[in-house]
Amino acid sequence: MDGQEDKSIYYDPVIAAPTVWPGDPVPVHRKNYTYYLDAIITFPHDKTMQDFIKENSFVFVHELQHYLRKHYHSDDLKINI
């Protein structure tokens, strides 16, 4: 997690679709390709991704991925190629 080797990783959580009634416009969702450590992400208890990583002493991205998959059943980290 140094901003060099992982610079193409972004956080892309699943967004629940809103209810759209007949005749209403469908909301547009755009992906946020911001570097995952710079993105404004709030985890439980109002922690940012950086706070969450520091608190758990993660050094490598795969440690974060394994933790998120184990506890949240998805890591939502994607690579922007």
Buried (B, 14 or more C-beta within 10 A) or exposed (E): BEEEEBEEBBBBEEEEEEEEEEEEEEEEEEEEBEBBBEBEBEEEEEBBBBBBBEEEEBEEBEBBBEBBEEEEEEBBBBEEE
